[in-house]
Amino acid sequence: MDTTEPDAADQRFAAGVRHARERAGLSQGALAEKMAGEGYPFRQQTVSEIESGQRAVRMGEGLALARVLAVPVESLVRPEGVAHQGWTITEAKRDLQAALAAMDVQHRKAVSARRRLEVALREAERQGLTEALAQEVADGRRMLEREI
């Protein structure tokens, strides 16, 4: 076996790191900075050498790269076709998580606003203001009929 040529897994890892970095919108320098923040003194040149297959990656570095790039470590060594579909699933999952989190925030706001409206309508009734506030009360009651 020729030890000067990276094996297939090393080549896939190099391509996987480059692909994940590009998908994350990071420059080589930005990835190096993030890795330095993880305790690995990477420079832009280090990332370039990894992506070109000129530099081997230690296990801890590989795990940190996956963490920084927010991808499963195994996705960095998958064959291109499998890796591409994996990236697509990962990105869609991330987008869905973000959308669900935003929906959760909006749902909590809607529940809070609904409670305030219920209290305000009861108070208007208690004060005998439903006739004077007929339009507001009617609109408020219609809003309460809606599901949230």
N, C-alpha and C positions, 0 to 999 in steps of 0.2 A: 504494500500500500504506500502510495506517495504521500508523505506527511506535509509536503509543502502546499498541497491543494486542500482547501477546506472541504469537508465532506458535505453531503447533501443537507443534513440538518443544520450545519453551520451556515450554509448558503441561505437556507430558508429563514433562519433566525436573522441574518443580516438584512434580508429583504423585508422580513416582518417588522423589524425595528424601523426601517426607513418608511415603510407604508404606514405604520401606526403613528409615527411622528408627523408625517405629512397630513394624515387624516385628522390629527389633533391640532393642526395649524401651527405647529412649532418649528422654528428654525433649529438647525443643529446646535447653535449657540444657546438657544433657549432651553433645549433638552439638557444640554450640559449643565446649565445653571440649576435646573430642577434636580438633576442627579447630585450635584454638589450639595444641595440642600438636604439630600437624603444621606449625606456622609460619604459620597463617592466623588473624589476630586476629578471630575470629567472636565474636559475642555472641548471646544468645537471640534478640534482635530481628533479627539478620542471618539466622538460620535461618528465622524467621517470614516475613521478606520474600522469601526464596528460595522457600519453599514456597507462598507466595501469588502468586508470579510478579511481585512488585513490584521484585525486584532481580535483575539479570543475574548470571550466574556465569561467571567466567573459566575457561579450560581447565584451568589448574593446580588451581583450586578444585574443579572437577568431578571431576578425577582423584583428588584428596585425599578428597572426599566419598565416592566409590565405595570407596576403600581403607579409610577409617574405618568405613564401613557394611558392609564385607566383601562387596561385590556387584560383578559386572562393570559397568564404566561404561556399556556399551551398554544394560544392563537399566534404567537410569534414564530412558531416552528411548523405550522401547518402548510401543506402545499397551496400554491396560489389560489386555485379555484375554491378550495375548502376555506381558506383564509378569507377570501373576498366575501363569501356568504356569511362567515362568522362575523366579519366587521359590520355587514349590513344588519344582521340580527342585533348585535351589540348596540349599534347606533339607534336603531328603532326602539330598542328596550330603553335606552337612556332618554330618548325623546318622549316616550310614553311615561316614564317615571317623572320627568319634569312636568309634563302636562297634568298628570294626576295630582302632583303636589300643588300645582297652581289651582286646580279644581278644588282641592281640599281647602285651600286658603279662601277661595271665593265662597265655598259652601259655608264655612264658619262665619264669614261676613254676612251671608244671607240669613243664616239662623239668628245671628245677633240682631240684624235689622228687623227680622220678623218679630222677635220678642219685644223690641222697642215699639213696633207698630201696635202689637196686641195691647201693651201697657197703655200706650197713648189713646187707643180707641176706648179702652175701659175707663180711663180717666175722663175722656170727653163725655161718655155716658153718665158717669158718676156725677159730673158737674152739670149735667143737663144741657150740654152744648151740641148734641147730635143734630138738632134742627138748624142751629146757626152755622154748623160746619157740615151741612148735608153732603156737599160734593166731596169734601175730603174724607168723610166717614165712608161714603159709598165707594170711593176709589180704594180706600184702605181695606175695606171688607172684600172687594174683588181681588186685591192682591193676596189676601190671606187664603183665598180659595185655590191659589196656585200651589203646586207641589214644588218643594225644593229638595 
